[in-house]
Amino acid sequence: MDVLDLFFKKYSYKFDKGYPDMNNEKDVLLLESMINEILDESFSLFPTNEDEISNEKVKELFKIIKSYPDLTLNDPLVLDPNAPNTAKISRSLQRDSKFIDFLNNELDIELDPLNGAKWNGITIKWGEGSRGGRGIKSKGLGFEGELVSDLELLKAEGISDANKDNFMYPDLIIEMSKELGLEQGNFNIIPEGAKNQSRPLKFEGGGPVVSFSGGSAAETLTDITIDKGGVKYYLSAKFGNTLTFFNSGVTKYLPAEEIKSGKITNSDGVALLNTFGIDNETFCKVFNEYPDGNFSDSNGPSTNYDISKMKNLVKSGIGEGYYMVKAGGKSTQFTFIDSKYTATAAEISSPNIYYGGIGGGGKRIDITFESPIYSFKVNIRNKQGGLYPSHIMCDYVKK
């Protein structure tokens, strides 16, 4: 019996037909939730601000490193959810003797230039993790690199029947060149994905919205910026079918101390829960009673949500003023995301809430809803392998 047979034999009772019907949305979401829990969604994390770190000791290390006067990296640490007490510092800093002296002085340790050190109960190492490919989402940055290569070839040679077979995405490049008027030598390419610019939550009008660290949504979301005679076009590169609009830290608003007490009491945290109609006490129980609790009986349509605040959150998460460039599905996509597109994408349905995830027994809250363009799933969970939530993520699939 292979591993899939064992898996479905163990969990067949969870599905109405005894197996997941891939044409049934509930079955698909349940299967995804089960796999995510089993794998614990292990991928390298590259925090850009304190809110993305749940381990207080690692958070303190991050703050110290970020205070280094000559730091140029926005995300100098690599974290592994399977090793919550280990932090890897980028190897680019390993070669900086001034940085090592700075850190030794700040931490009052002798940091080994080769092997790292231990400090305050955590292990400090050197490494990039999966920085070159951003963890499990490696193909996303792989696509970005491929797109840059195609654009560089377009800039050097143009595109024609004679050379289009040299492009990885010829149809996409032809569409982009026509839309933006790109010709041989008339534009410059600025790769910007490595900046990994943060998109923290903030609260406006009593509800959550996604803010942008780059000045505007387009300048923050851009992976590749094209400069054509001083006019800039911002490209957000996406690969695959299930993608993420935003991924923001929530430890400030949903702190473990309040969850342990049985109720979120700070005003912003309450506003975040009320936006979706999440019951405050049940939310806390999901994490406090893990792994023994199961909340499947509480799952279903939300009744006390605030649709206008949900729309504001979705619209802010999508942003506007940039081109979405997508590959990895049945076809490529090159779409300008303007205010009209975002407004249509945010015409959302009422939400369904899944305490403990679709199966009811996980350490997460899932919220699903639809719009004419996308199927959305928002989840509130810990991305670093811990118990209490560290992030809110909004995943989407284009219809």
C-alpha positions, -999 to +999 in steps of 0.1 A: +000+000+000+015+033-010+015+065+010-016+079-007-036+047+000-025+050+037-035+086+038-069+082+024-076+050+044-069+070+076-089+101+066-116+088+043-143+093+070-138+130+067-152+130+031-189+124+023-179+100-005-150+084+014-125+102-008-120+138-019-142+148-048-120+173-067-151+189-082-165+197-047-151+230-033-156+218+003-136+186-003-108+205-020-105+230+009-106+202+034-079+182+016-058+214+014-062+221+051-053+185+060-021+186+039-011+220+052-015+207+088+005+176+081+033+194+063+029+225+086+036+245+054+073+244+060+091+270+040+118+296+048+105+329+061+122+362+053+108+387+078+110+424+069+096+437+102+091+427+138+054+418+134+064+389+111+083+372+140+066+354+169+097+343+188+105+372+211+142+363+213+145+362+175+126+394+173+151+411+196+180+398+174+162+411+143+158+446+159+196+446+167+206+436+132+183+462+117+200+489+137+233+482+120+241+516+103+254+501+071+227+475+066+213+474+030+192+442+033+155+446+040+154+409+052+187+400+068+173+369+087+161+335+074+138+316+097+128+279+095+094+270+111+109+235+120+137+252+140+120+281+158+151+287+180+175+291+151+181+322+130+203+324+100+220+356+091+225+364+054+260+353+041+264+388+026+268+400+062+292+372+070+318+389+049+313+422+066+339+425+094+323+457+107+290+440+110+305+411+130+322+436+153+289+455+157+270+423+165+296+410+189+294+443+208+256+445+208+251+408+218+282+406+241+293+374+224+321+362+201+303+354+168+323+328+149+327+340+113+322+304+101+299+287+126+279+314+142+272+313+180+245+308+206+229+338+222+199+342+246+187+307+240+188+308+202+213+294+177+227+320+153+240+306+120+250+319+086+230+310+055+205+319+029+180+292+035+160+291+002+166+328-003+175+323-040+140+309-045+120+322-015+112+288+000+084+268-013+074+296-036+107+291-055+091+290-089+077+325-083+111+341-082+123+316-109+096+330-132+107+366-123+143+358-133+130+342-166+109+372-173+139+395-167+160+374-191+132+377-217+130+414-213+168+418-216+167+398-248+138+421-260+159+451-252+190+438-270+174+423-301+137+431-302+113+402-310+105+387-344+097+354-361+135+350-365+143+350-328+111+344-308+120+308-302+148+321-280+123+336-255+109+315-227+075+333-229+074+347-265+036+352-265+037+371-233+067+393-244+049+401-277+018+412-257+038+433-233+058+449-261+026+459-279+009+472-247+039+492-234+055+501-268+087+482-259+112+480-287+149+472-291+169+496-269+141+520-258+137+508-222+156+498-191+148+469-167+150+472-129+146+439-110+131+447-076+117+414-063+146+409-039+135+439-019+106+419-006+089+451+005+066+447+035+028+453+035+018+456+071-018+460+083-031+493+096-065+504+107-086+531+090-122+540+098-123+512+124-113+485+099-081+468+087-064+477+054-030+467+039-005+495+038+025+498+015+061+505+025+072+515-010+052+548-012+024+534-034+008+500-040+025+497-074+060+507-061+057+482-033+042+453-053+066+456-082+090+427-090+102+443-122+101+479-130+104+490-167+117+525-173+108+538-207+120+573-212+113+582-176+079+566-176+078+537-152+057+505-156+054+483-125+052+445-130+041+420-103+052+385-114+030+356-103+035+319-110+010+291-105-027+290-097-031+296-060-014+329-052-013+354-024-024+391-024-012+399+010+007+383+039+008+406+069+019+402+105-008+402+132+010+395+165+005+432+175-033+429+171-038+392+181-012+388+208-007+354+225-013+369+259-048+381+251-056+348+233-045+328+264-068+350+285-097+338+264-105+371+246-090+397+223-094+430+240-073+456+221-095+477+198-076+469+165-077+431+172-114+433+179-119+453+147-100+427+127-122+398+141-154+418+136-146+426+100-152+389+092-177+382+120-153+359+138-165+350+173-139+363+197-141+336+223-142+307+198-112+322+180-092+320+212-104+285+219-091+273+186-055+280+197-059+274+234-075+240+230-052+228+202-046+198+195-076+184+215-104+207+203-125+204+172-147+232+160-163+218+129-198+222+144-191+259+146-181+262+109-203+278+082-217+311+070-207+342+090-236+364+101-221+394+118-194+404+093-189+440+080-190+437+042-177+473+036-147+467+058-141+434+041-142+451+007-118+478+019-093+451+031-095+432-002-091+463-023-061+475-003-046+441-006-049+439-044-038+475-049-037+493-083-015+510-108+006+480-118+005+451-143+000+416-131+021+392-151+012+356-146+024+322-159+022+286-148-014+279-156-030+270-189-020+304-203+000+335-195-017+367-183-008+403-186-034+425-170-034+462-159-047+464-123-065+497-121-092+510-098-120+496-119-105+461-119-099+462-082-134+474-075-149+445-095-125+420-078-136+433-044-173+428-051-173+399-027-199+375-013-206+368+024-179+348+041-178+313+055-157+309+086-139+276+094-126+276+130-097+252+132-095+252+094-118+232+071-115+201+092-121+220+125-090+206+143-062+228+131-044+258+147-059+283+122-089+302+111-100+300+074-124+325+058-136+319+023-156+341-001-160+349-038-160+377-062-167+378-100-130+374-107-115+354-078-121+327-051-105+340-019-093+322+012-080+343+041-063+324+069-050+335+103-023+312+115+013+309+127+037+307+097+067+298+118+056+264+132+043+279+165+008+278+180-005+314+182-011+333+150+016+354+135+001+363+101-031+369+081-028+357+045-052+362+016-048+335-011-067+336-043-075+315-074-087+333-106-120+319-119 
